[in-house]
Amino acid sequence: MRFLVVAVGHARAGPERALWEAYSERLVTPTRLIEVESKRPGPGLKEREAELLLKSVPDDAVIVALDERGKSLTSENFAKTLAQWRDGGAATATFVIGGADGLAEGVRMRARLLLCLGAMTWPHLLVRGLLAEQLYRAERIWAGHPYHRA
């Protein structure tokens, strides 16, 4: 299985991008980030972003939408869910991160899992790094590595 993160916005050099890079570079699982952005602000922005996001998702992907209304999982349950998909033959786990206004309903409906990273609101550029850390943690849990001390 591969990991694909499809996110709205382009991260410039800075702490958010550095956090993503620090954890994504540690991953054993092949991982790729695709950034999309609608150049037209205004009405219908979430729908235009949704179209760009979904165009980037492979046909064989399991979609996880990062959404404040989603399910909050422990790191162990997140790792278990990913392992079940991997062991069930999923080729790609695609994590979709919306822009500042969130995700359009069409993206949410396509997702196998709506995932919430907690009750607090996180900047969409920071979510990439938080997600990369949890993916790394999941790999460490699979390996029985002491990184995750539960």
C-alpha positions in Angstrom: 0.0 0.0 0.0 1.1 3.6 -0.7 0.1 6.8 1.1 -1.0 9.8 -0.9 -1.9 13.1 0.6 -3.9 15.5 -1.6 -4.2 18.9 0.0 -5.5 22.3 -0.9 -2.8 25.1 -0.8 0.9 25.3 -1.5 3.1 25.2 1.5 6.0 27.6 1.2 9.3 27.1 3.1 8.5 27.4 6.8 7.7 25.4 9.9 4.6 23.8 8.5 6.4 22.4 5.4 9.4 21.5 7.6 7.2 19.4 9.9 5.7 17.6 6.9 9.1 16.9 5.5 10.6 15.7 8.8 8.0 13.0 9.2 7.2 12.1 5.6 10.9 11.5 4.9 10.9 8.9 7.8 8.1 6.9 6.3 8.9 3.4 4.9 5.7 3.3 3.0 5.9 5.2 -0.3 4.3 8.5 0.3 3.5 11.4 -2.0 2.0 14.9 -1.5 -0.1 16.5 -4.2 -1.0 20.2 -3.7 -3.9 21.7 -5.5 -5.3 25.2 -5.5 -8.1 27.1 -7.2 -7.0 30.5 -8.4 -10.6 31.9 -8.4 -11.7 32.9 -4.9 -15.4 33.6 -4.2 -18.6 31.6 -4.4 -18.3 27.9 -5.2 -14.6 27.7 -4.0 -15.1 24.5 -1.9 -16.7 22.8 -5.0 -13.8 23.9 -7.2 -11.4 22.7 -4.6 -13.3 19.4 -4.4 -13.0 18.9 -8.1 -9.3 19.4 -8.0 -8.9 17.1 -5.0 -10.9 14.3 -6.4 -9.1 14.5 -9.8 -5.9 13.7 -8.0 -7.2 10.6 -6.3 -6.4 7.2 -8.0 -9.4 5.0 -8.9 -8.2 2.2 -6.6 -7.7 4.4 -3.5 -9.3 4.2 -0.1 -10.2 7.8 0.6 -9.8 9.3 4.1 -11.2 12.9 4.4 -9.7 15.0 7.2 -12.8 16.7 8.6 -13.8 18.3 11.8 -17.0 16.3 11.9 -15.1 13.0 11.4 -14.3 10.2 13.8 -11.5 10.7 16.3 -9.3 7.6 16.5 -6.5 6.7 18.9 -3.2 6.2 17.3 -3.5 2.4 17.8 -6.9 2.3 16.1 -5.6 4.4 13.3 -2.7 2.0 12.8 -5.1 -1.0 13.0 -7.5 0.6 10.4 -4.6 1.2 8.0 -3.2 -2.3 8.5 -6.7 -3.8 7.7 -6.8 -1.9 4.5 -3.2 -2.8 3.6 -3.8 -6.5 4.4 -7.1 -6.4 2.5 -5.3 -5.4 -0.7 -5.8 -1.6 -0.8 -3.3 -0.2 -3.2 -3.4 3.4 -2.0 -4.7 5.2 1.1 -5.4 8.7 0.0 -5.8 11.4 2.7 -7.7 14.5 1.5 -7.2 17.8 3.3 -9.4 20.7 2.3 -8.7 24.4 2.4 -9.5 27.0 5.1 -13.2 26.5 4.5 -13.1 22.7 4.7 -14.3 20.1 2.3 -17.3 20.0 0.0 -20.0 17.4 0.7 -19.0 15.5 -2.5 -15.6 14.7 -1.0 -17.0 13.7 2.3 -19.4 11.3 0.6 -16.6 9.6 -1.4 -14.5 9.0 1.7 -14.4 5.6 3.4 -13.4 7.3 6.6 -14.0 10.8 7.9 -11.1 11.5 10.3 -10.9 14.2 12.9 -7.6 15.1 14.4 -9.3 16.4 17.5 -11.9 18.9 18.7 -9.7 21.9 18.1 -9.4 23.6 14.7 -6.0 23.2 13.0 -4.6 25.3 10.2 -4.9 23.2 7.0 -1.2 23.5 6.3 -0.3 22.3 9.7 -2.6 19.2 9.4 -0.2 17.8 6.8 2.6 17.5 9.4 0.2 16.1 12.0 -1.0 13.5 9.6 2.6 12.6 8.5 3.5 12.1 12.2 0.5 9.8 12.7 1.4 7.8 9.6 4.9 7.4 10.9 3.6 6.4 14.3 1.3 3.8 12.7 4.4 2.3 10.9 6.2 2.2 14.3 3.2 0.5 15.9 3.1 -2.1 13.2 6.8 -2.8 13.7 6.5 -3.0 17.5 9.0 -0.1 17.8 9.2 1.8 21.1 8.5 5.2 19.4 4.9 4.7 20.4 4.8 4.3 24.1 1.2 3.4 24.9 
